[in-house]
Amino acid sequence: MKPMRDGETALLTRYDALFAASRVGVLDLTASVVDRATPLRAKYAFKAPDALHLATAIDGGSVAFWTGDAALARCTEISVVVLSGTP
């Protein structure tokens, strides 16, 4: 992870706060997620990890998927929010 490599402790602290927030959850990788990821990978030519991340969000009932990768916005099965830069 780049912030860790670069010693950006303030950014790492912000990541910790984000994942500790009550509105953010960490979901399990399940057989259902893998089954959902397979057609996403085929339809959009996503790499396997990207398809799995999107499928996990969709399967988990997430409202949106936040990413820095604009290519993932092609996915229409979930609202994809593309983040740019740092605040």
C-alpha positions in Angstrom: 0.0 0.0 0.0 1.5 3.3 -1.1 0.7 5.4 2.0 2.5 2.8 4.1 5.5 2.6 1.8 5.7 6.4 1.8 5.3 6.7 5.5 2.1 8.8 5.2 0.9 8.3 8.7 -1.8 11.0 8.5 -3.4 9.3 5.5 -3.1 5.8 7.2 -4.9 7.3 10.2 -7.7 8.6 7.9 -8.0 5.1 6.3 -8.3 3.6 9.8 -11.1 6.1 10.7 -12.9 5.3 7.4 -13.0 1.6 8.1 -14.0 2.1 11.7 -17.0 4.3 10.7 -20.4 2.8 11.4 -21.6 3.3 7.8 -18.7 1.2 6.4 -18.6 -2.5 6.6 -16.2 -5.2 5.6 -17.9 -8.1 3.9 -16.9 -11.7 3.5 -15.9 -13.4 0.2 -18.6 -16.1 -0.3 -19.6 -18.5 -3.0 -22.4 -16.2 -3.9 -19.9 -13.4 -4.5 -17.8 -15.5 -6.7 -20.9 -16.6 -8.7 -21.8 -12.9 -9.2 -18.2 -11.9 -10.0 -17.9 -14.3 -12.9 -20.4 -12.6 -15.2 -19.1 -9.1 -14.2 -15.6 -10.2 -15.2 -16.9 -11.5 -18.6 -19.2 -8.6 -19.3 -16.8 -5.8 -18.5 -13.4 -7.6 -19.0 -12.5 -6.6 -15.4 -9.5 -8.2 -13.7 -10.6 -10.9 -11.2 -9.9 -8.8 -8.0 -11.9 -5.9 -9.4 -14.9 -8.1 -10.3 -14.7 -9.7 -6.8 -14.7 -6.3 -5.1 -17.7 -5.1 -7.1 -19.5 -8.4 -6.7 -19.0 -8.3 -2.9 -20.4 -4.8 -2.8 -23.4 -5.8 -4.9 -24.1 -9.0 -3.0 -23.8 -7.2 0.3 -26.4 -4.7 -0.7 -24.0 -1.7 -0.7 -25.5 1.6 -1.9 -22.3 2.6 -3.8 -18.8 1.4 -4.6 -16.1 4.0 -4.2 -12.9 3.6 -6.2 -10.0 5.6 -7.7 -10.3 3.5 -10.9 -12.5 5.2 -13.5 -12.7 2.0 -15.6 -14.8 0.4 -12.9 -17.5 3.0 -13.6 -18.6 0.9 -16.6 -20.3 -1.4 -14.1 -24.0 -0.6 -14.2 -25.0 -3.1 -11.5 -24.1 -0.7 -8.7 -23.5 3.0 -8.4 -19.8 3.6 -8.8 -18.3 6.7 -7.3 -14.9 7.6 -8.8 -12.7 9.5 -6.4 -10.0 11.8 -7.6 -7.0 13.2 -5.9 -6.6 13.8 -2.2 -8.6 16.5 -0.3 
